[in-house]
Amino acid sequence: MLHLRLAVPASIREEVERFLVEDPRVTNVTVLPGASRDPAGDAMSCDVAREAASDVLARLRALGLDDGGTVAIQEVAASPSQAARDAERAAPGSPDDGVVWDLVTDTAYDQVRPSWTYYAFLTLATLIAGVAVVLDSPILVVGAMVVGPEFAVVAALALGVVLREGRLVWGSVRLLVQGFVAAIAITAVCGLLAAAIGWVDASSLTRPRPLTGFIWKPDHWSVTVALLAGVAGTLSLTAGRTNALVGVFISVTTVPAAGNLALALALWVPAEMAGASAQLAVNLAGMVLAGAVTLLVQRVLWRRAGLRIHVAGRGQVTRR
């Protein structure tokens, strides 16, 4: 279930209240007349089945809630009541399959806002990846993958492409480019310092690296993993299964490739510069492509599932 908190203008209060009360997918409807001060109007709240939330929000917008009103969405950890179970049964599909497009879009815009935290985590991840390359350590490679924060931005880019949101696409591309450029530059400087004091040299990269050599050698498996990771990551975000993202982070070599590229630049190993750059590009492009296709498929499936529901009365539902 999702909890909706509304500030409803006086001009549409009756229509909104009637809709919420009569929709069988909605329960726990509370109305506080005149309680909202900014914006002015009634304060309303309700719980809605997750798989019906996008449709309910679209209907609220159609009633005019965007014109002077507001809505806030919260996840409900548990709702052990018969009313909540009835609302779930009235909604089509499974809660795990429900995509709340308003929630996904709002979260995507949050992810593409530049922050020092994002740059710090991406830089730290790239530095760890650089050490992993020198030590030929797969454990440190995994650590770098987990620390890297870039997938949320990649998912936002895929969403922007699907929804044709130019501002979201541009914000995602800008943050990805600026983030990786900054992380690679800082790591390269650290590599130069390490070379100056004798910790590393060109042979640190050119010697056999059986455990981490794949980082700068993209092949058909790199494309395959990037596509699979893009699908898995997008599904985990849209379904609210963020715990699955850890597996996605571990499966793609974006940050390790960036670390390898930074060291190759610092120690001037042209062959690995090209390979690591290609690996980074393959992973980013593959995840964006797979994420966009996944989002398109989800939109088509939910439209065909009949998410647009006409409510004829409490307990009586007809699909369009």
N, C-alpha and C positions, 0 to 999 in steps of 0.2 A: 504494500500500500504506500501511497504518497500522500503527504499532508499539504493542502493548499491553504494559504492565508491570503485573503483578499481585502482590498479597500475598494468599495464599490460606490460610484457616484450615485446620488439620489435619483437621477434621471432614468437609471436602468435597474434600480434595486429590485423591483418586483419581478422583472424578467429573469434576472440572475438567480434570485431566491427560488423562483418556481422551477427553473431548470435544474438546479442542484437538488432540490427536494424530490423532483419527479424522476430523475435519472437513477435507475437501479444500480448503476456502477459506482454511485457516490453514496457515502454514508457519513454519519457523525456531523451532520450539517449544523453549524452554529451561526446565529445572526445576532449581532449587537447593533441595533439601530442608532445611527448618529455617533458611534463610538470612534470612528476614524477622524482625526483632525488634519492630517497632512498625508495624502490628499483628503479633503473633506468628503464624508459619506458614511456608509455603513461598514462595519468590520464584520467580515464573514470568514468562516473556516470550514473545511470539510476534509474527509479522507476519500481518495479515489483509487480504484484498482490501477496498478502501474500500467498494465497493457491498454487501458482506456484513457490514460492521462493526456496523451497528445490530442485525442479527439475532443475530450472535455475542454482542454485549453483553447483549442481552435474554435469551439462553440462560444466560449466566453469572449474571445476576441470578436467573433461575429456579432455578439450582442452589444459590443461597444466598450468592453472593459479597458481596452488600450487608450480610449479617449478619456483621460482624467482619472483612471483607476490604476491599481497595481496588483501584482500577484507574486507571491513567494512560494517556492517549492521546497519541501523537506522530505527526506527519507524517513519512513516509519520502521523502526527496528522490529516491532511485533505489534499485532493487533488481534489478540485472541478473543474474538467475539463472533457471534452468529451473524451480526450485521455485516461485518467485514468479509466473512466467508460468502455471504450472499452476494455482496458486491463483486467479489472475485469471480463467482460463477456466472454472473450476468455479463462479464466482460469476455470478449473472444480471445482465444489464444492462452498462452502461458505467461505468467509474470516475468519469467527469465527471458522471454523473447520480446517483451515490450520495450520499444524504443521511445523514450520521451524526448522528442526532438528539441523542444524548448530548453530542456535541461542540458542536453548534449551540446547544443549551440552556445548556450551561455557559458558552459564550462570551457568550450574551445576558445572563446574570446578571452577568457581569463588566462588560459595557458599561453597565449601569444603576446601577453603584456611583458615587455622586457623587465627583468628583475636581476639584482645582484646575486640572488640565490641561484637562479638558473645558470648564469655565467660561472658562478663559483663551482657548482656541482659538475658542470660540463668540463671545466678546466681541470678539476681534481680527477675526474674520471679519465681524461686524456693523459694526465701525468701518470696515473697508475698504469694505464695501458703502455705508456712509454717504458716504464720500469719492467713491465711484463715482457716486452719485446727484448730488452737487454738480457733479462734472466731466463728467457724462453720458458716462462711460467704460465701454464694454462689456468692455474688458480687465480693469479692476478688478473688475467684476461677476463675471467668470469666476474671478479670484483669490479673491474672497470665497467663492464656491461651493466651491472646492477646499479652502480652509482649514476650512470648517465641518465639525464632527464629528457632526452630529445624526443622520445616516442610520442609524448602527448602533443608536441608541436607538429610532428609528422601527421598524426591523426587529425589535428585541426586543419592542416593543409588539405588532406583528403576530403574532409567535410566541406571546406570552403569551395573546392572544385565541384562537388556534387550539388551543393546548394547555390552555386554561382554567386558566392559572397566574395566580391573582389577585395574588400577590406580584410577579410579573414585570410584569404590566399596571400595577399601582400604581407600582412603581419607575420604569417607563418614563415614565408620564404626569407623575409628580412631577419627574423630571429634565428633561423637555422644557419643562415650564411654568417651573420655577425657572431653567433655563438661559436661555430666551428672555427672561424678565422681567428677569433681571440684565443680560443683554447689551443689551437695548433701553434699560434705565434708564441704564446707563453711557454708551451712545452718545448718548442724549438730553442728558445732562449735558454731554458734550463738545460737542454741538451748541449748547447754550446759551452755553458759553464762547466757541465760535467766533463766535456771533452778537454777543456782548458786545464782541469786539475787531474786529468789522466784516468778518469773513471770509465770512459767509453771512447771508442774510436770507430772508424768505418767497419772494421772487422766484427764489431758487436752486432752489426746487421747482416753482413755478407756471409758470416760463418753459417754452417748448417743449423737450422732451427726446426727440428722435427715437430715440436709441439705448438709452435706459434707461426710457422711459415705460411699457413693458410691465410693469415691476416692480409697479406699483400698479393695474394694470388687468386683473384676472382675467377670463378668458373660457372658451369651450369648449376652446380649445387648452391652456389652463392645466390643466384637468382631464385632458385626454388625455395630456399630457406627464407629469403626476404619476402617472397609472396605469401608463404604460409604464415610467417610472423605478422605480416600486415593484416591478414584475415583474422588471426587469433586476437591480436591487440585491439582491433576495431570492435570485434564482438564483445570483448571483455569490457570495453569502455561503454558501449551502448547498452549492455545488459547490466551494468553496475557491478560486474565481477572484476574489480580492480586487482584482486589478489592474483589473478591469472597473468597480470602484466609482468610479474617477476620472470615468468618463463619466457615471455617475449623478449625482455631485456637481455636474457642470457643467450638467446638464440641468434641475435644479429650482431654483425661486427662493424657497426658504424663507429663507435668510440675507439675500439682497438685499431681500426684502420686509420683513424685520425692520429692516434698516438704514434703509429708506425710512420705515417707521413711526416709528422713533426720531427722525429729523429732522423729520417732520411734527408730532410731539408737541412737539419743542423749538421749532419755528418757528410752531407752531399753524396748520396747514393741514388743516382737518377733512376735506376731500374726500379727500385722500391718506391720512389716517389710516384711513378706512373701507376704501378700496381696498387698501392695503397689508395691513391686518388680514385682509381676505377672501382675498387672494392667499396669505398665510401659512397660513390655515386650509385653503384648498383643497388646497394642496400636501401638507400634513401628513396630512389626511384621505384624500386620494387614494393616497398611498404606503402608509398603513396598510391601507386596503381592498385594494389590489392585492397587497401583501405577504401578507396573510392568505389571500386566494384562491389565490395561488401555492403557499403552504405546504399548503393543503388539497388542491389538485390533486396535489402531489407525494406526499402521504401515500396518496392513493387509488391513484395509478399504481403505487407501489411495493408496495402490498398486492396489487394485481392481478397484478403481475409475478411473484409467488410468492417473495417474500423469505423466507418461512417455509419452511425446507428441513429435511427429515428426513435425517439422515446415517445410512445403513445400514452404512457401512464406508468405509475409505479408497478413494477413487476411485469409490464408488457413491453416487449422490445421488438421492433421490426428492422431488418437490415436493408440498406440501400445497395 
